[in-house]
């Protein structure tokens, strides 16, 4: 398919790279996930070659700094848009890191090893980073273009609400809107316990409290 502007032919592309993220035409980030896989498994291959020379502490540091960090870059933007297949591909990367560190075999259940390392599974890891990002916006009221998308229910109507720290979820009709910040922000925040929501707005140690909570959910 082609478009002509002032006699110049413009061709359509299936994806476009912007600030390190690959945006595809349906905003599902499949191209980006494929690129992450390529980068992360290349780094893991190098680590596996030298695993006998590395202590467990060094393996953890290298996996977190070289592999997990690459996987998490831009996750606040892309993760809510992923289908289950793409999310599973990310989890497999983390599983490979865990097996490198613990020496666990491929077909053994991975969750006990992740818990031993105090690593959040990918879906919880996304929630951890997303919620910390969200709380900073609520506390600092910045950037305004995102803060303006977040309204507490008590500011919309005067009806008594059991949990006053609840964000309003905008009315919507499409599945695509459910992948947006306007929807994911309130949904993720409202899913927290009332105590956690209070801590989020007043406790400087919220990030560590949140991680303990997510690790607890993971162990259930």
ZITASUL-V633398 format. One record per residue. N is the residue number from 0. PHI is phi in whole degrees, 0 to 359 (NA if undefined). PSI is psi in radians with two decimals (none if undefined). NEAR is the number of other C-alpha atoms within 8 Angstrom. Layout:
BEGIN
N;PHI;PSI;NEAR, N;PHI;PSI;NEAR
END
This chain:
BEGIN
0;NA;2.41;4, 1;227;2.69;7, 2;229;2.44;8, 3;247;2.20;8, 4;232;2.02;7, 5;51;0.86;4, 6;68;0.12;5, 7;260;2.23;6, 8;276;2.18;8, 9;249;2.21;8, 10;260;2.59;7, 11;277;2.58;7, 12;240;2.58;5, 13;289;-0.42;6, 14;207;2.81;9, 15;219;2.36;8, 16;267;2.26;8, 17;217;2.08;7, 18;53;0.69;4, 19;86;-0.04;5, 20;249;2.42;8, 21;264;1.99;11, 22;264;2.15;13, 23;261;3.05;12, 24;293;-0.46;7, 25;254;0.22;5, 26;54;0.76;7, 27;253;-0.11;11, 28;59;0.52;13, 29;295;-0.69;9, 30;297;-0.70;10, 31;296;-0.75;10, 32;296;-0.68;11, 33;297;-0.68;8, 34;292;-0.71;8, 35;300;-0.78;10, 36;303;-0.81;11, 37;300;-0.81;8, 38;293;-0.84;9, 39;293;-0.73;14, 40;289;-0.49;9, 41;296;-0.77;8, 42;293;-0.69;10, 43;295;-0.63;12, 44;300;-0.72;8, 45;293;-0.68;8, 46;292;-0.69;9, 47;296;-0.62;8, 48;297;-0.51;7, 49;246;0.31;8, 50;297;-0.53;10, 51;289;-0.29;6, 52;267;-0.12;5, 53;250;2.43;8, 54;284;2.88;8, 55;298;-0.68;8, 56;298;-0.73;6, 57;291;-0.66;8, 58;299;-0.75;13, 59;298;-0.82;9, 60;297;-0.74;8, 61;291;-0.71;9, 62;296;-0.74;11, 63;290;-0.71;9, 64;277;-0.56;9, 65;261;-0.64;10, 66;257;-1.03;13, 67;298;-0.67;11, 68;297;-0.67;9, 69;295;-0.66;11, 70;291;-0.61;10, 71;275;-0.27;8, 72;302;2.13;6, 73;75;0.18;7, 74;294;-0.47;9, 75;299;-0.55;9, 76;275;-0.85;7, 77;272;-0.52;10, 78;298;-0.72;9, 79;298;-0.30;9, 80;268;-0.12;10, 81;284;2.51;12, 82;278;3.02;7, 83;297;-0.62;6, 84;298;-0.78;7, 85;293;-0.70;10, 86;298;-0.67;12, 87;295;-0.61;8, 88;297;-0.67;10, 89;293;-0.71;12, 90;297;-0.62;10, 91;295;-0.58;8, 92;296;-0.83;11, 93;297;-0.70;11, 94;300;-0.70;9, 95;296;-0.68;9, 96;298;-0.77;11, 97;297;-0.72;13, 98;292;-0.60;11, 99;299;-0.72;11, 100;285;-0.78;9, 101;266;-0.27;8, 102;76;0.27;7, 103;291;2.52;9, 104;285;2.79;6, 105;299;-0.67;5, 106;262;0.16;4, 107;276;2.61;6, 108;296;2.29;5, 109;272;-0.41;9, 110;302;-0.77;6, 111;302;-0.66;7, 112;290;-0.69;9, 113;297;-0.73;12, 114;295;-0.67;12, 115;298;-0.66;7, 116;278;-0.10;6, 117;59;0.65;7, 118;263;2.31;8, 119;282;2.42;13, 120;299;2.82;10, 121;305;-0.77;10, 122;296;-0.65;8, 123;285;-0.59;10, 124;296;-0.71;9, 125;298;-0.82;12, 126;301;-0.71;9, 127;300;-0.87;12, 128;290;-0.69;9, 129;296;-0.78;9, 130;290;-0.64;11, 131;296;-0.69;9, 132;296;-0.76;8, 133;296;-0.78;9, 134;297;-0.69;10, 135;300;-0.67;10, 136;295;-0.77;12, 137;295;-0.70;11, 138;284;-0.75;7, 139;268;-0.18;6, 140;55;0.65;9, 141;209;2.50;10, 142;286;2.57;7, 143;302;-0.62;7, 144;293;-0.37;7, 145;265;-0.69;9, 146;301;-0.63;11, 147;292;-0.24;7, 148;273;-0.09;7, 149;244;2.01;12, 150;230;2.32;9, 151;284;2.52;11, 152;301;-0.56;11, 153;295;-0.33;10, 154;272;-0.17;7, 155;265;-0.70;7, 156;216;2.86;6, 157;262;0.13;6, 158;294;2.48;5, 159;295;2.32;4, 160;236;2.34;6, 161;299;-0.84;4, 162;253;1.86;6, 163;285;-0.31;8, 164;267;0.95;10, 165;246;2.30;11, 166;271;2.55;12, 167;281;2.32;9, 168;266;2.10;8, 169;298;2.61;6, 170;294;2.48;4, 171;207;2.86;6, 172;233;-0.29;5, 173;247;2.67;6, 174;292;-0.53;6, 175;296;-0.65;6, 176;297;-0.55;10, 177;293;-0.25;9, 178;266;0.00;10, 179;274;2.84;9, 180;297;-0.64;6, 181;300;-0.55;11, 182;267;-0.82;12, 183;294;-0.62;11, 184;302;-1.07;11, 185;299;-0.67;13, 186;298;-0.85;10, 187;295;-0.74;10, 188;292;-0.78;11, 189;294;-0.39;11, 190;286;-0.24;6, 191;289;2.74;8, 192;292;2.73;7, 193;306;-0.67;8, 194;295;-0.74;6, 195;295;-0.66;11, 196;296;-0.67;12, 197;294;-0.74;10, 198;298;-0.64;9, 199;301;-0.61;10, 200;263;-0.01;9, 201;211;-0.04;6, 202;245;2.10;8, 203;291;-0.23;6, 204;260;0.41;6, 205;303;-0.68;10, 206;299;-0.72;9, 207;287;-0.63;7, 208;295;-0.73;9, 209;297;-0.75;10, 210;297;-0.74;10, 211;300;-0.70;8, 212;296;-0.78;8, 213;291;-0.64;11, 214;295;-0.65;12, 215;298;-0.79;8, 216;298;-0.66;7, 217;294;-0.54;10, 218;275;-0.18;6, 219;295;none;4
END
